[in-house]
Each structure stands twice: as C-alpha cells, then as structure tokens.
Amino acid sequence: MATDTSAPKTTGQDSLPGDLSREELIERIIRVDHAGEYGAVRIYQGQMAVLGKSPSAATLQHMTEQEKKHLETFEKLAVERRVRPTLLTPIWHAAGFALGAGTALMGEKAAMACTQAIEEVIDEHYAEQAEKLGDDEKDLRQTIEKFRAEEVEHRDTAIAHGAEDAPGHALLTGAIKSGSRLAIWLSERI
C-alpha cells in the first residue's frame, strides 16, 4: 500500500511514544533558539569589545546586527507563545561575552574560527528543527530557514576572513562546537 506523500505534514505527526508533544517541541525550539541568539549577541559583543577598532570591526558589527534581529524575533515569539526563556540566561550572558572576548584576545583569526565553529553547529541545529516542523508551523519554519541562511553567511564570512588559519584551529573549533552542542542540549531542557 503506497502512502500519500502529497498530504500536508503537520508538526509531530510522526511522533512515537515517549517523543515530545507538539507543544513541547515548539516550546523547546523557541526556548533554545532564543538562548542561542542571545548567546550569539553576547559573543559578538565580547569580540567587539576587543576588536572594535580592528579591520574586522565592520564585519563583526554587521553580524552582530543580524543576530540582534534574530534575538528580537525569538523574544517576540516567546511572548506570543508564552514560552519561558531558559533559566541559564545569566550563564549564557557571561559565557557568551567571555568566549567572544577570549577568542578575540587570541587574534582576529581565532575570533573568526569561533564564529565558524558556532555557525556550523547552528546550521545543523536549525536544519534539524526545520525538518521537524510541519505545514502547520510554516511561518516558524520559514523564520528558522531564513536565519539559518544568515548563519551560514556568517560561517562563510568567517572562513573568508581567515578562520581556518587560526592557531590551533582544529582544537579551538572542536572545543567550541562541543560547548555549543552542550549549551543547546541544556537550553532546550532548563
């Protein structure tokens, strides 16, 4: 018996026993994306505090402004959908700035390697979220896909600005990716 693939997909239609309900899934998506965009703004603020007068300042400022727009969008969605932010926001406030400033103190290429690492994780994360959302959440899916494209642009910009030439690139980006994945997991749940 063939299945009808033309039928609209709804969020959570393929869920199994023990999976999140549709409402829980949406709450997690909004909560973690809000936390991630908040963290991204803090990372760029940390980098700008160190590199604000460097040749890469205009690039960093552009990416910061895009992240601020992403954050504003998820702040509005959190209010509209009555989703509480992660309880870890104070930690992300300090950790984001410290990561940004710390990598910037290592040099512009290390700051760009930080951006590359984070945006690679976010690209995967947003792709997974978009896949889980059905036609009933088309607007949220389109927002995530739009932001994903901008995050990929940030990654590509970072690579073009020498991210892969940063000292200890593999070690640095590996550590940042692991930290980012842990932050995602925690922010979804806490």
Number of C-alpha atoms within 10 A of each C-alpha: 3 4 6 7 7 6 8 10 15 15 20 18 12 9 12 9 6 6 11 13 15 15 12 12 18 20 21 23 24 25 25 22 27 27 26 25 21 22 26 28 25 25 29 27 21 25 30 23 16 21 22 15 10 12 10 17 17 14 14 23 16 12 20 20 13 18 23 16 14 23 21 15 16 26 22 13 17 18 11 9 13 11 19 15 22 19 14 14 17 10 10 22 17 14 16 23 21 17 22 28 23 18 22 24 16 13 17 23 22 26 31 30 30 29 28 26 23 24 24 19 18 23 19 11 17 21 15 11 18 19 10 21 24 17 13 12 15 14 12 20 20 13 15 22 17 13 19 21 14 18 24 16 15 23 24 17 18 26 17 11 17 15 24 18 14 19 14 12 17 14 10 16 22 15 13 20 20 14 13 20 15 11 17 20 13 14 23 18 13 14
